[in-house]
């Protein structure tokens, strides 16, 4: 199993063990390319890679979602996310 798939499974399992009725995790690895064009000439190029995870959880009819930019702390933050869903009106 790939590392991204394993992280998605860990996020869903953490949400379920924290009390979520349903949970969805999507882990993405995106490469962004940037080209700056001015005065009819390409004058700058840049590219970078971003990894992030989108998480959705529901507790009863209460739902919550977030986007984790720091994947090293994502699993440890899931119980707080589920707790926020439990306390939402």
C-alpha positions in Angstrom: 0.0 0.0 0.0 1.3 3.4 -0.9 2.2 5.9 1.9 -0.7 8.2 0.8 -3.2 5.4 0.9 -2.0 4.3 4.3 -2.4 7.9 5.6 -5.9 8.0 4.3 -6.7 4.8 6.1 -5.1 6.1 9.3 -7.2 9.3 9.1 -10.4 7.4 8.7 -9.6 4.9 11.4 -8.7 7.7 13.8 -12.0 9.5 13.1 -14.0 6.3 13.6 -12.2 5.5 16.9 -12.8 9.1 18.1 -16.6 8.6 17.6 -17.4 9.6 14.0 -20.2 7.8 12.4 -18.8 8.4 8.9 -15.4 9.6 7.7 -13.8 10.4 4.4 -10.1 11.2 3.8 -8.5 12.2 0.5 -4.7 12.6 0.4 -3.3 14.5 -2.5 0.1 15.1 -4.0 0.1 18.1 -6.4 2.8 19.6 -8.5 2.3 23.2 -9.4 4.0 24.9 -12.3 4.2 28.7 -12.6 5.4 30.6 -15.7 5.6 34.4 -15.7 5.3 36.0 -19.1 5.8 39.7 -19.5 6.9 42.0 -22.4 6.4 39.1 -24.8 9.1 37.0 -23.0 9.0 34.3 -20.4 11.0 35.9 -17.6 10.5 33.5 -14.7 9.5 29.8 -14.1 9.0 28.0 -10.9 7.5 24.7 -9.7 6.8 23.0 -6.4 5.0 20.1 -4.9 2.3 20.3 -2.2 0.9 17.4 -0.2 -2.3 17.8 1.8 -5.2 15.8 3.1 -8.9 16.7 3.0 -10.9 15.2 5.9 -14.7 15.0 6.3 -16.4 13.5 9.4 -19.9 13.3 10.7 -21.4 12.6 14.1 -25.1 12.1 13.8 -26.3 14.9 11.6 -23.4 17.1 12.5 -20.6 17.4 9.9 -17.2 18.9 9.8 -14.4 19.1 7.2 -10.9 20.5 7.0 -7.8 20.5 4.9 -4.6 19.4 6.6 -1.5 21.1 5.1 0.9 19.6 7.7 0.6 15.8 7.2 3.0 15.0 10.0 0.3 16.1 12.6 -2.9 15.2 10.7 -3.6 11.9 12.5 -3.1 13.4 15.9 -5.5 16.3 15.1 -8.4 14.1 14.0 -9.8 13.5 17.5 -10.1 17.3 17.9 -11.9 17.5 14.6 -14.4 14.9 15.7 -14.8 16.6 19.0 -15.7 19.9 17.3 -18.3 18.1 15.2 -19.8 16.6 18.4 -20.0 20.1 20.0 -21.4 21.9 17.0 -25.0 23.1 17.2 
